[in-house]
Amino acid sequence: MPPSIRNLVVVAVLAVLVTGIGFRILASSREAYGPETVAGPGATFADVQGLRIHYEEWGPKDGRPLLLVSGAMAWSGTWRALAEPLARAGYRIIALDLPPFGMSDRPSAGLYTRARQAALIAGFADAMRLQRFTLVGHSFGAGATMETAFANAARIERLVLISGAIAPGGTTQGSLGKMMLGVDFLRPLAVSSTFTNPLAINIGLKSLVHDASVVTAELSDLYSLPLFMRGTTGAIGDWLMTGLYADESESLAADEVNYRRFTQSVLLVWGKQDAVTPVSVGETLFRLFPAARLEVLDGVNHLPQVEKPAEVADLIAAFMGGGARTSPGAAQVARKPLPLVSAAGLRGSVEGD
């Protein structure tokens, strides 16, 4: 290699390292608050297997329950646009922050396999005293959603997958990215430059929608709020190694037989322009489930519940077949107070202090 090219490579590597270190320093200073402060007044938590799991709830207590499981880097608050119309229809909507995302405690072992996540979801359902419920999973959360459904089939009334990132029979292979993340020094630099970088959150959201105007400053702030939680960068690094890049070939959700044996009704909601999990993924699932319905929304990418929440709510309500409540009366939609931490511009200030 000529000296000039070698020097350019060295300069480029150094620039990347310096940038990564800079983002890591910013992340460390930003991740300074506990879950109660970040979640704000009136935040609700459930004790599950020694962890405090943050959740949000909408609708009447006697409504038929739907338990919502978010995808990567999302949390319970990001379901609000979909949850509120369903709550007004009389359903009880409960969304949990599945660790390491949102304001829930992170397990000390840093283990995020499908089996472990499914155990947390089932434990959360126990804590909420849900005997039978409809399970709704989005994107990467579909893996834990399916694992929960297969391990607790008798408790699942119906199942909804929204742009589910799930490939039955598939396994996660090794990659250069995984090798780099395996280096303890590089992992926090890479995570703080991408997953826990507020700029990347905004860019990432725009890449996941068909119409970029949907990504308002308020929406970016909503998704960015958990970036104030202590230890977020480290927890996301653990998730990358034990969740995203985990070998799930032995999981229940990897076995096609479990899909064919699942007899409950399944609704699959997909964006026609989904660039992350193409419609072909939904079509594969549609063929596997004995009782499935596939709905494809035009002008929608990977976030149907964000891009067309009213349409998705209508699809779910129709899929549920009516009977939203167990007793008469108007549904009330719970509205949460503003959090103490302001995500606007990621200033990191705590209001009222």
Short mmCIF file of the C-alpha atoms (twelve columns), coordinates in Angstrom:
data_MODEL
# 
_entry.id   MODEL 
# 
loop_
_atom_site.group_PDB 
_atom_site.id 
_atom_site.type_symbol 
_atom_site.label_atom_id 
_atom_site.label_alt_id 
_atom_site.label_comp_id 
_atom_site.label_asym_id 
_atom_site.label_seq_id 
_atom_site.Cartn_x 
_atom_site.Cartn_y 
_atom_site.Cartn_z 
_atom_site.pdbx_PDB_model_num 
ATOM 1   C CA . MET A 1   0.000   0.000   0.000  1 
ATOM 2   C CA . PRO A 2   1.472   3.397   -0.961 1 
ATOM 3   C CA . PRO A 3   2.349   5.616   2.024  1 
ATOM 4   C CA . SER A 4   -0.184  8.258   0.946  1 
ATOM 5   C CA . ILE A 5   -3.048  5.725   0.930  1 
ATOM 6   C CA . ARG A 6   -1.860  4.236   4.219  1 
ATOM 7   C CA . ASN A 7   -1.831  7.684   5.784  1 
ATOM 8   C CA . LEU A 8   -5.358  8.363   4.546  1 
ATOM 9   C CA . VAL A 9   -6.570  5.096   6.061  1 
ATOM 10  C CA . VAL A 10  -4.940  5.929   9.388  1 
ATOM 11  C CA . VAL A 11  -6.494  9.410   9.371  1 
ATOM 12  C CA . ALA A 12  -9.935  7.956   8.527  1 
ATOM 13  C CA . VAL A 13  -9.713  5.380   11.341 1 
ATOM 14  C CA . LEU A 14  -8.604  8.033   13.799 1 
ATOM 15  C CA . ALA A 15  -11.465 10.301  12.708 1 
ATOM 16  C CA . VAL A 16  -13.974 7.512   13.268 1 
ATOM 17  C CA . LEU A 17  -12.520 6.758   16.696 1 
ATOM 18  C CA . VAL A 18  -12.501 10.419  17.728 1 
ATOM 19  C CA . THR A 19  -16.104 10.823  16.546 1 
ATOM 20  C CA . GLY A 20  -17.143 7.684   18.395 1 
ATOM 21  C CA . ILE A 21  -15.418 8.823   21.574 1 
ATOM 22  C CA . GLY A 22  -17.155 12.181  21.277 1 
ATOM 23  C CA . PHE A 23  -20.587 10.567  20.977 1 
ATOM 24  C CA . ARG A 24  -19.732 8.259   23.887 1 
ATOM 25  C CA . ILE A 25  -18.900 11.257  26.084 1 
ATOM 26  C CA . LEU A 26  -22.174 12.933  25.102 1 
ATOM 27  C CA . ALA A 27  -24.114 9.756   25.848 1 
ATOM 28  C CA . SER A 28  -22.491 9.389   29.256 1 
ATOM 29  C CA . SER A 29  -23.411 12.945  30.222 1 
ATOM 30  C CA . ARG A 30  -26.965 12.565  28.886 1 
ATOM 31  C CA . GLU A 31  -27.717 9.198   30.511 1 
ATOM 32  C CA . ALA A 32  -27.973 10.671  33.976 1 
ATOM 33  C CA . TYR A 33  -31.519 10.002  35.190 1 
ATOM 34  C CA . GLY A 34  -33.524 7.233   36.766 1 
ATOM 35  C CA . PRO A 35  -36.733 5.740   35.359 1 
ATOM 36  C CA . GLU A 36  -39.145 7.772   37.508 1 
ATOM 37  C CA . THR A 37  -37.596 11.053  36.382 1 
ATOM 38  C CA . VAL A 38  -37.511 10.116  32.722 1 
ATOM 39  C CA . ALA A 39  -40.985 8.552   32.665 1 
ATOM 40  C CA . GLY A 40  -42.465 11.535  34.485 1 
ATOM 41  C CA . PRO A 41  -45.276 12.117  36.997 1 
ATOM 42  C CA . GLY A 42  -47.811 9.338   37.263 1 
ATOM 43  C CA . ALA A 43  -45.476 6.742   35.727 1 
ATOM 44  C CA . THR A 44  -46.601 3.176   36.327 1 
ATOM 45  C CA . PHE A 45  -44.367 0.197   37.040 1 
ATOM 46  C CA . ALA A 46  -44.982 -3.487  37.678 1 
ATOM 47  C CA . ASP A 47  -42.668 -5.796  39.637 1 
ATOM 48  C CA . VAL A 48  -41.739 -8.695  37.367 1 
ATOM 49  C CA . GLN A 49  -39.067 -11.253 38.224 1 
ATOM 50  C CA . GLY A 50  -37.123 -8.781  40.308 1 
ATOM 51  C CA . LEU A 51  -37.340 -5.986  37.712 1 
ATOM 52  C CA . ARG A 52  -39.493 -2.873  37.684 1 
ATOM 53  C CA . ILE A 53  -41.194 -2.877  34.292 1 
ATOM 54  C CA . HIS A 54  -42.517 0.453   33.072 1 
ATOM 55  C CA . TYR A 55  -45.807 0.423   31.187 1 
ATOM 56  C CA . GLU A 56  -48.556 2.698   29.925 1 
ATOM 57  C CA . GLU A 57  -52.235 1.879   29.879 1 
ATOM 58  C CA . TRP A 58  -55.265 3.276   28.075 1 
ATOM 59  C CA . GLY A 59  -58.974 2.530   28.127 1 
ATOM 60  C CA . PRO A 60  -61.393 0.967   30.626 1 
ATOM 61  C CA . LYS A 61  -60.200 -1.630  33.120 1 
ATOM 62  C CA . ASP A 62  -63.018 -3.933  32.073 1 
ATOM 63  C CA . GLY A 63  -62.174 -3.742  28.374 1 
ATOM 64  C CA . ARG A 64  -60.879 -6.772  26.517 1 
ATOM 65  C CA . PRO A 65  -57.106 -6.554  27.032 1 
ATOM 66  C CA . LEU A 66  -54.529 -6.090  24.299 1 
ATOM 67  C CA . LEU A 67  -50.891 -6.359  25.362 1 
ATOM 68  C CA . LEU A 68  -48.505 -4.441  23.080 1 
ATOM 69  C CA . VAL A 69  -44.840 -5.379  22.526 1 
ATOM 70  C CA . SER A 70  -42.607 -2.781  20.842 1 
ATOM 71  C CA . GLY A 71  -39.783 -3.239  18.386 1 
ATOM 72  C CA . ALA A 72  -36.159 -2.173  18.770 1 
ATOM 73  C CA . MET A 73  -35.550 1.286   20.290 1 
ATOM 74  C CA . ALA A 74  -39.291 1.824   20.844 1 
ATOM 75  C CA . TRP A 75  -41.158 1.928   24.145 1 
ATOM 76  C CA . SER A 76  -44.707 2.030   25.497 1 
ATOM 77  C CA . GLY A 77  -45.214 5.719   24.771 1 
ATOM 78  C CA . THR A 78  -44.604 5.225   21.056 1 
ATOM 79  C CA . TRP A 79  -47.898 3.265   20.835 1 
ATOM 80  C CA . ARG A 80  -50.064 6.247   21.848 1 
ATOM 81  C CA . ALA A 81  -51.393 7.130   18.384 1 
ATOM 82  C CA . LEU A 82  -52.714 3.581   17.975 1 
ATOM 83  C CA . ALA A 83  -53.675 2.977   21.604 1 
ATOM 84  C CA . GLU A 84  -55.952 5.986   22.028 1 
ATOM 85  C CA . PRO A 85  -58.491 5.148   19.270 1 
ATOM 86  C CA . LEU A 86  -58.605 1.532   20.457 1 
ATOM 87  C CA . ALA A 87  -59.174 2.737   24.013 1 
ATOM 88  C CA . ARG A 88  -61.996 4.991   22.831 1 
ATOM 89  C CA . ALA A 89  -63.517 1.900   21.212 1 
ATOM 90  C CA . GLY A 90  -63.596 0.292   24.656 1 
ATOM 91  C CA . TYR A 91  -60.499 -1.920  24.656 1 
ATOM 92  C CA . ARG A 92  -57.999 -2.034  27.498 1 
ATOM 93  C CA . ILE A 93  -54.613 -1.313  25.957 1 
ATOM 94  C CA . ILE A 94  -51.442 -2.102  27.904 1 
ATOM 95  C CA . ALA A 95  -47.971 -1.479  26.466 1 
ATOM 96  C CA . LEU A 96  -44.850 -2.495  28.347 1 
ATOM 97  C CA . ASP A 97  -41.281 -1.288  27.973 1 
ATOM 98  C CA . LEU A 98  -39.525 -4.549  27.167 1 
ATOM 99  C CA . PRO A 99  -35.919 -4.257  28.393 1 
ATOM 100 C CA . PRO A 100 -33.479 -2.906  27.427 1 
ATOM 101 C CA . PHE A 101 -35.790 -0.340  25.812 1 
ATOM 102 C CA . GLY A 102 -37.775 2.377   27.520 1 
ATOM 103 C CA . MET A 103 -37.784 3.027   31.243 1 
ATOM 104 C CA . SER A 104 -37.826 -0.520  32.586 1 
ATOM 105 C CA . ASP A 105 -35.030 -1.979  34.702 1 
ATOM 106 C CA . ARG A 106 -32.416 -3.895  32.751 1 
ATOM 107 C CA . PRO A 107 -31.499 -7.413  33.914 1 
ATOM 108 C CA . SER A 108 -28.078 -7.544  35.535 1 
ATOM 109 C CA . ALA A 109 -27.112 -10.494 33.344 1 
ATOM 110 C CA . GLY A 110 -27.714 -8.423  30.201 1 
ATOM 111 C CA . LEU A 111 -29.491 -11.375 28.571 1 
ATOM 112 C CA . TYR A 112 -32.135 -10.643 25.908 1 
ATOM 113 C CA . THR A 113 -32.880 -13.934 24.174 1 
ATOM 114 C CA . ARG A 114 -36.406 -14.653 22.928 1 
ATOM 115 C CA . ALA A 115 -36.971 -17.155 25.727 1 
ATOM 116 C CA . ARG A 116 -35.896 -14.640 28.368 1 
ATOM 117 C CA . GLN A 117 -38.022 -11.858 26.849 1 
ATOM 118 C CA . ALA A 118 -41.028 -14.170 26.580 1 
ATOM 119 C CA . ALA A 119 -40.704 -15.054 30.246 1 
ATOM 120 C CA . LEU A 120 -40.750 -11.335 31.092 1 
ATOM 121 C CA . ILE A 121 -43.836 -10.723 28.950 1 
ATOM 122 C CA . ALA A 122 -45.686 -13.633 30.547 1 
ATOM 123 C CA . GLY A 123 -44.598 -12.463 33.994 1 
ATOM 124 C CA . PHE A 124 -45.821 -8.968  33.203 1 
ATOM 125 C CA . ALA A 125 -49.195 -10.398 32.126 1 
ATOM 126 C CA . ASP A 126 -49.337 -12.173 35.490 1 
ATOM 127 C CA . ALA A 127 -48.542 -8.945  37.324 1 
ATOM 128 C CA . MET A 128 -51.360 -7.205  35.431 1 
ATOM 129 C CA . ARG A 129 -53.670 -10.150 36.238 1 
ATOM 130 C CA . LEU A 130 -54.357 -10.908 32.607 1 
ATOM 131 C CA . GLN A 131 -55.728 -14.409 32.363 1 
ATOM 132 C CA . ARG A 132 -56.430 -14.260 28.630 1 
ATOM 133 C CA . PHE A 133 -55.410 -11.481 26.281 1 
ATOM 134 C CA . THR A 134 -54.637 -10.492 22.707 1 
ATOM 135 C CA . LEU A 135 -50.926 -10.109 22.019 1 
ATOM 136 C CA . VAL A 136 -49.669 -7.444  19.596 1 
ATOM 137 C CA . GLY A 137 -46.037 -7.325  18.450 1 
ATOM 138 C CA . HIS A 138 -44.159 -4.989  16.122 1 
ATOM 139 C CA . SER A 139 -40.939 -5.408  14.136 1 
ATOM 140 C CA . PHE A 140 -38.111 -7.001  16.158 1 
ATOM 141 C CA . GLY A 141 -40.574 -7.436  19.012 1 
ATOM 142 C CA . ALA A 142 -42.313 -10.100 16.923 1 
ATOM 143 C CA . GLY A 143 -39.676 -12.628 17.976 1 
ATOM 144 C CA . ALA A 144 -40.451 -12.247 21.675 1 
ATOM 145 C CA . THR A 145 -44.164 -11.962 20.846 1 
ATOM 146 C CA . MET A 146 -44.230 -15.288 19.012 1 
ATOM 147 C CA . GLU A 147 -42.107 -16.954 21.688 1 
ATOM 148 C CA . THR A 148 -44.629 -15.784 24.294 1 
ATOM 149 C CA . ALA A 149 -47.602 -16.924 22.216 1 
ATOM 150 C CA . PHE A 150 -46.196 -20.404 21.605 1 
ATOM 151 C CA . ALA A 151 -45.179 -20.887 25.247 1 
ATOM 152 C CA . ASN A 152 -48.538 -19.613 26.574 1 
ATOM 153 C CA . ALA A 153 -50.981 -20.516 23.799 1 
ATOM 154 C CA . ALA A 154 -53.895 -21.191 26.161 1 
ATOM 155 C CA . ARG A 155 -53.748 -17.587 27.395 1 
ATOM 156 C CA . ILE A 156 -53.662 -15.961 23.955 1 
ATOM 157 C CA . GLU A 157 -57.080 -14.905 22.672 1 
ATOM 158 C CA . ARG A 158 -55.818 -13.540 19.366 1 
ATOM 159 C CA . LEU A 159 -52.516 -12.466 17.842 1 
ATOM 160 C CA . VAL A 160 -51.551 -9.350  15.872 1 
ATOM 161 C CA . LEU A 161 -48.187 -8.885  14.158 1 
ATOM 162 C CA . ILE A 162 -47.352 -5.489  12.687 1 
ATOM 163 C CA . SER A 163 -44.446 -5.597  10.222 1 
ATOM 164 C CA . GLY A 164 -43.042 -8.515  12.177 1 
ATOM 165 C CA . ALA A 165 -39.296 -9.053  11.806 1 
ATOM 166 C CA . ILE A 166 -39.461 -12.800 12.188 1 
ATOM 167 C CA . ALA A 167 -38.114 -15.518 9.890  1 
ATOM 168 C CA . PRO A 168 -39.182 -19.022 10.958 1 
ATOM 169 C CA . GLY A 169 -36.356 -21.479 10.442 1 
ATOM 170 C CA . GLY A 170 -33.771 -18.711 10.079 1 
ATOM 171 C CA . THR A 171 -30.716 -18.217 12.275 1 
ATOM 172 C CA . THR A 172 -28.508 -15.235 12.884 1 
ATOM 173 C CA . GLN A 173 -25.188 -15.676 11.156 1 
ATOM 174 C CA . GLY A 174 -21.860 -14.171 12.090 1 
ATOM 175 C CA . SER A 175 -20.945 -10.836 10.550 1 
ATOM 176 C CA . LEU A 176 -18.262 -8.203  10.562 1 
ATOM 177 C CA . GLY A 177 -20.573 -5.996  12.618 1 
ATOM 178 C CA . LYS A 178 -20.979 -8.684  15.246 1 
ATOM 179 C CA . MET A 179 -17.209 -9.244  15.369 1 
ATOM 180 C CA . MET A 180 -16.605 -5.527  15.902 1 
ATOM 181 C CA . LEU A 181 -19.280 -5.300  18.585 1 
ATOM 182 C CA . GLY A 182 -17.584 -8.198  20.336 1 
ATOM 183 C CA . VAL A 183 -14.677 -5.883  21.137 1 
ATOM 184 C CA . ASP A 184 -15.497 -4.337  24.521 1 
ATOM 185 C CA . PHE A 185 -13.817 -1.035  23.693 1 
ATOM 186 C CA . LEU A 186 -15.517 -0.589  20.323 1 
ATOM 187 C CA . ARG A 187 -19.057 -1.612  21.298 1 
ATOM 188 C CA . PRO A 188 -20.018 1.482   23.363 1 
ATOM 189 C CA . LEU A 189 -18.454 3.752   20.740 1 
ATOM 190 C CA . ALA A 190 -20.482 2.110   17.975 1 
ATOM 191 C CA . VAL A 191 -23.725 2.116   19.997 1 
ATOM 192 C CA . SER A 192 -23.458 5.735   21.137 1 
ATOM 193 C CA . SER A 193 -22.750 6.806   17.551 1 
ATOM 194 C CA . THR A 194 -25.817 5.006   16.202 1 
ATOM 195 C CA . PHE A 195 -28.542 3.456   18.369 1 
ATOM 196 C CA . THR A 196 -28.308 5.951   21.245 1 
ATOM 197 C CA . ASN A 197 -27.435 8.951   19.111 1 
ATOM 198 C CA . PRO A 198 -30.397 11.417  18.973 1 
ATOM 199 C CA . LEU A 199 -29.412 12.439  15.441 1 
ATOM 200 C CA . ALA A 200 -29.509 8.807   14.363 1 
ATOM 201 C CA . ILE A 201 -32.943 8.331   15.961 1 
ATOM 202 C CA . ASN A 202 -34.361 11.074  13.758 1 
ATOM 203 C CA . ILE A 203 -32.631 9.775   10.637 1 
ATOM 204 C CA . GLY A 204 -33.666 6.231   11.463 1 
ATOM 205 C CA . LEU A 205 -37.320 7.163   11.874 1 
ATOM 206 C CA . LYS A 206 -37.336 8.923   8.507  1 
ATOM 207 C CA . SER A 207 -35.912 5.809   6.883  1 
ATOM 208 C CA . LEU A 208 -38.746 3.728   8.370  1 
ATOM 209 C CA . VAL A 209 -41.667 5.784   7.046  1 
ATOM 210 C CA . HIS A 210 -42.952 6.293   3.518  1 
ATOM 211 C CA . ASP A 211 -43.659 9.990   4.038  1 
ATOM 212 C CA . ALA A 212 -40.846 11.716  5.960  1 
ATOM 213 C CA . SER A 213 -43.199 14.543  7.021  1 
ATOM 214 C CA . VAL A 214 -44.720 12.082  9.492  1 
ATOM 215 C CA . VAL A 215 -41.521 12.350  11.528 1 
ATOM 216 C CA . THR A 216 -42.197 15.538  13.449 1 
ATOM 217 C CA . ALA A 217 -39.962 16.996  16.128 1 
ATOM 218 C CA . GLU A 218 -42.460 15.722  18.702 1 
ATOM 219 C CA . LEU A 219 -42.241 12.168  17.344 1 
ATOM 220 C CA . SER A 220 -38.433 12.218  17.397 1 
ATOM 221 C CA . ASP A 221 -38.512 13.539  20.959 1 
ATOM 222 C CA . LEU A 222 -40.913 10.766  21.952 1 
ATOM 223 C CA . TYR A 223 -38.612 8.033   20.618 1 
ATOM 224 C CA . SER A 224 -35.551 9.774   22.062 1 
ATOM 225 C CA . LEU A 225 -36.837 10.126  25.623 1 
ATOM 226 C CA . PRO A 226 -35.315 6.845   26.917 1 
ATOM 227 C CA . LEU A 227 -31.871 8.097   25.876 1 
ATOM 228 C CA . PHE A 228 -31.807 9.939   29.219 1 
ATOM 229 C CA . MET A 229 -31.955 6.667   31.177 1 
ATOM 230 C CA . ARG A 230 -28.843 5.669   33.082 1 
ATOM 231 C CA . GLY A 231 -26.872 2.896   31.411 1 
ATOM 232 C CA . THR A 232 -28.782 2.945   28.122 1 
ATOM 233 C CA . THR A 233 -25.741 2.654   25.852 1 
ATOM 234 C CA . GLY A 234 -24.350 -0.300  27.781 1 
ATOM 235 C CA . ALA A 235 -27.747 -2.033  27.863 1 
ATOM 236 C CA . ILE A 236 -28.258 -1.613  24.108 1 
ATOM 237 C CA . GLY A 237 -24.783 -3.055  23.580 1 
ATOM 238 C CA . ASP A 238 -25.783 -6.115  25.615 1 
ATOM 239 C CA . TRP A 239 -28.986 -6.453  23.576 1 
ATOM 240 C CA . LEU A 240 -27.060 -6.357  20.311 1 
ATOM 241 C CA . MET A 241 -24.903 -9.287  21.416 1 
ATOM 242 C CA . THR A 242 -27.539 -11.425 23.205 1 
ATOM 243 C CA . GLY A 243 -30.674 -10.345 21.349 1 
ATOM 244 C CA . LEU A 244 -30.219 -9.027  17.834 1 
ATOM 245 C CA . TYR A 245 -27.200 -11.239 17.074 1 
ATOM 246 C CA . ALA A 246 -28.271 -14.206 19.201 1 
ATOM 247 C CA . ASP A 247 -28.474 -17.685 17.729 1 
ATOM 248 C CA . GLU A 248 -32.211 -18.371 18.071 1 
ATOM 249 C CA . SER A 249 -32.262 -21.583 16.041 1 
ATOM 250 C CA . GLU A 250 -33.555 -23.518 19.067 1 
ATOM 251 C CA . SER A 251 -36.257 -21.002 19.974 1 
ATOM 252 C CA . LEU A 252 -39.958 -21.840 19.667 1 
ATOM 253 C CA . ALA A 253 -40.366 -18.989 17.183 1 
ATOM 254 C CA . ALA A 254 -37.775 -20.524 14.849 1 
ATOM 255 C CA . ASP A 255 -39.740 -23.761 14.375 1 
ATOM 256 C CA . GLU A 256 -42.296 -23.666 11.539 1 
ATOM 257 C CA . VAL A 257 -44.230 -26.504 13.188 1 
ATOM 258 C CA . ASN A 258 -45.264 -24.174 16.030 1 
ATOM 259 C CA . TYR A 259 -46.804 -21.742 13.547 1 
ATOM 260 C CA . ARG A 260 -48.831 -24.491 11.891 1 
ATOM 261 C CA . ARG A 261 -50.073 -25.693 15.287 1 
ATOM 262 C CA . PHE A 262 -51.138 -22.229 16.456 1 
ATOM 263 C CA . THR A 263 -54.923 -22.252 15.951 1 
ATOM 264 C CA . GLN A 264 -55.865 -18.812 17.288 1 
ATOM 265 C CA . SER A 265 -56.844 -16.108 14.798 1 
ATOM 266 C CA . VAL A 266 -53.901 -14.034 13.574 1 
ATOM 267 C CA . LEU A 267 -53.920 -10.567 12.000 1 
ATOM 268 C CA . LEU A 268 -50.875 -9.556  9.969  1 
ATOM 269 C CA . VAL A 269 -50.580 -5.832  9.217  1 
ATOM 270 C CA . TRP A 270 -47.912 -4.775  6.729  1 
ATOM 271 C CA . GLY A 271 -46.800 -1.678  4.872  1 
ATOM 272 C CA . LYS A 272 -46.707 -2.143  1.117  1 
ATOM 273 C CA . GLN A 273 -43.461 -0.161  0.948  1 
ATOM 274 C CA . ASP A 274 -41.840 -1.839  3.981  1 
ATOM 275 C CA . ALA A 275 -38.101 -1.756  3.323  1 
ATOM 276 C CA . VAL A 276 -37.113 -3.600  6.511  1 
ATOM 277 C CA . THR A 277 -39.465 -6.589  6.500  1 
ATOM 278 C CA . PRO A 278 -40.936 -6.781  2.987  1 
ATOM 279 C CA . VAL A 279 -44.515 -7.887  2.382  1 
ATOM 280 C CA . SER A 280 -43.082 -11.267 1.362  1 
ATOM 281 C CA . VAL A 281 -42.310 -11.865 5.054  1 
ATOM 282 C CA . GLY A 282 -45.969 -11.293 5.896  1 
ATOM 283 C CA . GLU A 283 -47.001 -13.561 3.037  1 
ATOM 284 C CA . THR A 284 -44.796 -16.347 4.396  1 
ATOM 285 C CA . LEU A 285 -46.390 -16.026 7.836  1 
ATOM 286 C CA . PHE A 286 -49.847 -15.920 6.244  1 
ATOM 287 C CA . ARG A 287 -49.198 -19.298 4.642  1 
ATOM 288 C CA . LEU A 288 -47.876 -20.807 7.878  1 
ATOM 289 C CA . PHE A 289 -50.675 -19.863 10.288 1 
ATOM 290 C CA . PRO A 290 -53.872 -21.959 9.998  1 
ATOM 291 C CA . ALA A 291 -56.151 -18.958 10.643 1 
ATOM 292 C CA . ALA A 292 -54.473 -15.790 9.416  1 
ATOM 293 C CA . ARG A 293 -55.493 -12.592 7.673  1 
ATOM 294 C CA . LEU A 294 -52.977 -10.338 5.903  1 
ATOM 295 C CA . GLU A 295 -53.727 -6.619  5.493  1 
ATOM 296 C CA . VAL A 296 -51.309 -4.560  3.363  1 
ATOM 297 C CA . LEU A 297 -51.477 -0.766  3.651  1 
ATOM 298 C CA . ASP A 298 -50.380 1.306   0.677  1 
ATOM 299 C CA . GLY A 299 -48.182 4.332   1.291  1 
ATOM 300 C CA . VAL A 300 -46.752 2.760   4.439  1 
ATOM 301 C CA . ASN A 301 -43.217 1.620   5.238  1 
ATOM 302 C CA . HIS A 302 -42.169 -0.153  8.469  1 
ATOM 303 C CA . LEU A 303 -44.234 1.801   11.020 1 
ATOM 304 C CA . PRO A 304 -47.942 1.283   10.178 1 
ATOM 305 C CA . GLN A 305 -49.006 2.207   13.725 1 
ATOM 306 C CA . VAL A 306 -47.228 5.560   13.324 1 
ATOM 307 C CA . GLU A 307 -48.002 6.329   9.679  1 
ATOM 308 C CA . LYS A 308 -51.663 5.251   9.653  1 
ATOM 309 C CA . PRO A 309 -52.709 4.644   13.277 1 
ATOM 310 C CA . ALA A 310 -56.445 5.163   12.653 1 
ATOM 311 C CA . GLU A 311 -56.474 2.602   9.841  1 
ATOM 312 C CA . VAL A 312 -54.515 0.074   11.906 1 
ATOM 313 C CA . ALA A 313 -56.841 0.651   14.878 1 
ATOM 314 C CA . ASP A 314 -59.853 0.008   12.630 1 
ATOM 315 C CA . LEU A 315 -58.277 -3.203  11.339 1 
ATOM 316 C CA . ILE A 316 -57.592 -4.435  14.862 1 
ATOM 317 C CA . ALA A 317 -61.062 -3.510  16.121 1 
ATOM 318 C CA . ALA A 318 -62.680 -5.345  13.197 1 
ATOM 319 C CA . PHE A 319 -60.370 -8.320  13.788 1 
ATOM 320 C CA . MET A 320 -61.406 -8.440  17.451 1 
ATOM 321 C CA . GLY A 321 -65.001 -8.884  16.322 1 
ATOM 322 C CA . GLY A 322 -66.682 -6.343  18.604 1 
ATOM 323 C CA . GLY A 323 -67.466 -6.775  22.270 1 
ATOM 324 C CA . ALA A 324 -64.719 -4.414  23.358 1 
ATOM 325 C CA . ARG A 325 -66.009 -4.103  26.923 1 
ATOM 326 C CA . THR A 326 -67.389 -6.487  29.498 1 
ATOM 327 C CA . SER A 327 -69.788 -3.864  30.880 1 
ATOM 328 C CA . PRO A 328 -71.551 -0.817  29.346 1 
ATOM 329 C CA . GLY A 329 -70.316 2.750   29.611 1 
ATOM 330 C CA . ALA A 330 -68.166 5.245   27.754 1 
ATOM 331 C CA . ALA A 331 -64.490 4.447   27.516 1 
ATOM 332 C CA . GLN A 332 -62.055 6.891   29.045 1 
ATOM 333 C CA . VAL A 333 -58.624 7.444   27.539 1 
ATOM 334 C CA . ALA A 334 -55.961 8.027   30.164 1 
ATOM 335 C CA . ARG A 335 -53.715 10.961  29.336 1 
ATOM 336 C CA . LYS A 336 -50.291 11.054  30.905 1 
ATOM 337 C CA . PRO A 337 -48.718 14.223  32.375 1 
ATOM 338 C CA . LEU A 338 -45.676 15.636  30.637 1 
ATOM 339 C CA . PRO A 339 -42.395 14.029  31.782 1 
ATOM 340 C CA . LEU A 340 -39.951 15.854  34.002 1 
ATOM 341 C CA . VAL A 341 -37.173 15.335  31.490 1 
ATOM 342 C CA . SER A 342 -37.519 17.290  28.267 1 
ATOM 343 C CA . ALA A 343 -36.337 15.474  25.155 1 
ATOM 344 C CA . ALA A 344 -36.717 18.570  22.990 1 
ATOM 345 C CA . GLY A 345 -33.332 19.102  21.417 1 
ATOM 346 C CA . LEU A 346 -31.875 16.568  23.881 1 
ATOM 347 C CA . ARG A 347 -30.922 19.364  26.222 1 
ATOM 348 C CA . GLY A 348 -30.837 17.008  29.189 1 
ATOM 349 C CA . SER A 349 -32.481 19.520  31.516 1 
ATOM 350 C CA . VAL A 350 -34.839 18.489  34.289 1 
ATOM 351 C CA . GLU A 351 -37.789 20.821  34.585 1 
ATOM 352 C CA . GLY A 352 -38.536 22.076  38.054 1 
ATOM 353 C CA . ASP A 353 -35.096 21.272  39.508 1 
# 
